[in-house]
Amino acid sequence: MTTTQVRNALRRTDGGSVRVLVVDDEASLAELLSMALRYEGWEVRSAGDGAGAVRSARHFRPDAVVLDVMLPDMDGLAVLGRLRRELPDVPVLFLTARDAVEDRIAGLTAGGDDYVTKPFSLEEVVARLRGLIRRSGAAAAARDDSLLVVGDLTLDEDSHEVTRGGSGIHLTATEFELLRYLMRNPRRVLSKAQILDRVWSYDFGGQANVVELYISYLRRKIDAGRAPMIHTRRGAGYLIKPGE
């Protein structure tokens, strides 16, 4: 295993790219989601309303669908019913408002497979989709697909176990998401704005100094007493690379 390794891409069983349909009438959010999914190496199509979603599904034949509950022409549950007639087994991940508990219950009852609430972490959406696609049998992954390795630091995305030099490291949920984003981009400088978008949420309203705070938390746990792996590039951002 090389000193810097990013997990293998999830692929369809025929070897092709995983296909995901994103359905949301908020164009900026749909584009952010699409960018995050393309970063996975997946093929993505988007639709801004229910009718467009049904048309796209008919021709695109997605392996999974990200579906907003609130659409301008019909609600997500009606779209789900039409999608199921075209693609009976396609997994559907609902996007719902944070306080719309009844929407989440109705969506799962109607046959949705999972949901995330807005605002959400793009990493969470990707992780949930990976799980849905794997369980559906539409894709195959390498045995070490969930493992990220940078130098002597390893992160298992399935078990959420992190080790350095064989010693276990306990991280909070947010620390884990931040470390995962860094490790998926080894030796690449990531700006505070990029980190806020990917780790917290697309419309995070806090201050950029929250990134500095969590970077300091990670350094205490990852780098304490060892060759440093997390580095600051002043005026640019942060990166992770194997310790020297």
C-alpha positions in Angstrom: 0.0 0.0 0.0 1.4 3.4 -1.0 2.0 6.1 1.6 -0.8 8.2 0.1 -3.9 6.3 -1.0 -7.4 7.4 -1.7 -10.2 4.8 -1.9 -11.2 3.2 -5.1 -14.3 4.6 -6.8 -17.6 2.8 -6.4 -18.4 1.3 -9.8 -21.4 -0.3 -11.4 -21.3 -4.1 -11.6 -20.8 -3.8 -15.4 -17.7 -1.6 -14.7 -19.3 1.7 -15.7 -19.7 4.8 -13.6 -22.5 5.0 -11.0 -25.4 7.1 -12.2 -27.2 9.5 -9.8 -30.2 11.7 -10.6 -30.4 14.9 -8.4 -33.9 16.5 -8.2 -34.2 19.9 -6.6 -35.6 23.2 -7.8 -32.9 25.2 -6.0 -30.3 25.4 -8.7 -27.4 26.4 -6.5 -28.0 23.4 -4.2 -28.5 21.0 -7.1 -25.2 22.2 -8.6 -23.3 21.7 -5.3 -24.7 18.2 -4.9 -23.8 17.4 -8.5 -20.2 18.6 -8.1 -19.8 16.5 -4.9 -21.1 13.4 -6.7 -19.0 14.0 -9.8 -16.0 14.2 -7.5 -16.8 10.6 -6.6 -16.4 9.7 -10.2 -20.1 9.3 -10.7 -22.2 10.3 -13.7 -24.8 12.9 -12.6 -28.0 14.3 -14.1 -30.2 16.9 -12.5 -33.8 18.0 -12.8 -35.6 21.0 -11.3 -39.1 19.6 -11.1 -41.0 16.4 -10.9 -41.9 16.1 -14.5 -38.3 16.6 -15.5 -37.2 14.0 -12.9 -39.5 11.3 -14.5 -38.3 12.1 -18.0 -34.6 12.0 -16.9 -35.1 8.8 -15.0 -36.7 7.2 -18.1 -33.7 7.9 -20.3 -30.8 8.1 -17.8 -31.7 5.0 -15.8 -30.0 6.1 -12.6 -28.6 3.8 -9.9 -29.9 6.2 -7.2 -32.0 9.3 -6.9 -31.6 12.3 -4.6 -35.1 13.8 -4.3 -36.3 17.0 -2.7 -39.7 16.6 -1.0 -40.8 20.1 -2.1 -40.9 20.7 -5.8 -42.8 23.3 -7.8 -45.1 21.0 -9.9 -45.7 18.1 -7.6 -44.5 16.9 -4.2 -41.7 14.4 -3.8 -44.0 11.5 -2.8 -45.9 11.8 -6.1 -42.5 11.8 -8.0 -41.4 8.8 -6.0 -44.6 6.9 -7.2 -43.8 7.7 -10.8 -40.2 6.8 -10.5 -41.0 3.5 -9.0 -43.2 2.6 -12.0 -40.1 3.3 -14.2 -37.5 1.9 -11.9 -39.0 -0.3 -9.2 -35.8 -1.0 -7.3 -33.9 2.3 -7.6 -32.9 3.6 -4.1 -34.2 7.1 -3.3 -32.7 9.5 -0.8 -35.1 12.3 0.3 -34.1 15.9 1.1 -36.4 17.4 3.7 -36.7 20.5 5.8 -35.2 20.1 9.3 -38.5 20.6 11.1 -40.7 18.5 8.7 -40.9 15.3 10.7 -44.1 14.4 9.0 -42.4 14.6 5.6 -39.7 12.2 6.7 -42.1 9.7 8.0 -44.3 10.0 4.9 -41.4 9.6 2.6 -40.1 6.5 4.3 -43.6 5.0 4.5 -44.1 5.7 0.8 -41.0 3.7 -0.1 -38.2 6.2 0.2 -35.0 4.5 1.4 -33.4 7.2 3.4 -33.4 11.0 4.1 -31.2 13.9 5.1 -32.4 17.2 6.5 -31.5 20.6 5.2 -29.0 22.1 5.8 -26.8 19.1 5.4 -23.2 18.1 4.9 -22.4 17.1 1.4 -20.2 14.4 2.8 -23.2 12.9 4.6 -25.2 12.8 1.4 -22.4 11.1 -0.4 -21.9 8.6 2.4 -25.6 7.8 2.6 -25.8 7.3 -1.2 -22.8 5.0 -1.2 -24.6 2.9 1.4 -27.8 2.8 -0.5 -26.1 1.9 -3.8 -24.1 -0.9 -2.2 -27.2 -2.4 -0.5 -29.1 -2.2 -3.8 -26.6 -4.4 -5.5 -26.2 -1.9 -8.3 -22.5 -1.4 -7.7 -19.4 -3.3 -6.6 -16.5 -2.0 -4.6 -13.0 -3.1 -3.9 -12.4 -4.8 -0.6 -10.6 -1.8 0.8 -13.1 0.7 -0.7 -13.9 2.3 2.7 -10.3 2.7 3.8 -8.4 6.0 3.4 -4.6 5.9 4.1 -2.2 8.8 4.3 1.3 7.8 5.6 0.7 5.9 8.9 -2.8 7.4 9.3 -5.8 5.3 8.4 -9.5 6.1 8.4 -12.2 3.5 7.8 -15.3 5.3 6.5 -17.6 2.3 7.3 -16.5 1.6 10.9 -15.4 5.2 11.7 -12.2 3.8 13.2 -9.1 6.0 12.9 -5.6 4.9 13.7 -2.1 6.3 13.5 0.8 4.0 13.7 -1.5 1.3 14.8 -2.9 3.3 17.8 -6.6 4.1 17.9 -7.7 7.8 17.9 -11.1 8.8 19.1 -12.8 11.7 17.1 -16.1 13.5 17.4 -18.4 13.3 14.4 -17.3 16.7 13.1 -13.6 16.0 13.6 -14.1 12.7 11.7 -15.8 14.5 8.8 -13.0 17.1 8.7 -10.3 14.5 8.7 -12.1 12.5 6.1 -12.2 15.5 3.7 -8.6 16.2 4.3 -7.6 12.6 3.7 -9.6 12.4 0.5 -7.5 15.3 -0.8 -4.0 14.4 0.3 -1.3 17.1 -0.4 -4.0 19.4 -1.7 -4.5 22.8 -0.1 -8.2 23.2 0.9 -9.5 26.7 1.7 -11.7 27.5 4.7 -14.6 28.1 2.3 -14.2 24.7 0.8 -14.0 23.1 4.2 -17.1 24.9 5.4 -19.1 23.8 2.4 -18.1 20.2 2.5 -17.9 19.5 6.3 -20.6 21.7 7.8 -23.2 22.5 5.2 -23.8 24.3 1.9 -25.3 27.3 3.7 -23.4 27.3 6.9 -23.9 30.7 8.6 -21.1 30.6 11.1 -17.6 32.2 11.1 -14.6 30.8 9.2 -12.7 30.6 12.5 -14.7 27.4 13.3 -12.3 25.7 10.8 -9.3 26.9 12.7 -10.8 25.6 15.9 -11.4 22.1 14.6 -8.1 22.0 12.8 -6.5 22.6 16.2 -8.6 19.8 17.8 -7.4 17.4 15.1 -3.8 18.4 15.5 -3.9 17.6 19.2 -5.2 14.1 18.4 -3.4 13.3 15.2 0.0 15.1 15.5 0.6 15.3 19.2 4.1 13.8 19.9 4.5 12.7 16.2 5.8 14.1 13.0 3.1 16.7 11.9 0.7 15.7 9.1 -1.7 18.6 9.1 -0.2 21.8 7.7 -1.3 25.4 7.3 -0.6 27.4 4.2 -1.2 31.0 5.3 -3.7 32.8 3.2 -4.6 29.6 1.3 -5.8 26.9 3.7 -4.9 23.5 5.1 -3.5 20.2 3.8 -2.6 16.8 5.0 0.4 14.7 3.9 2.5 11.9 5.4 4.7 12.9 8.4 8.4 13.2 7.6 
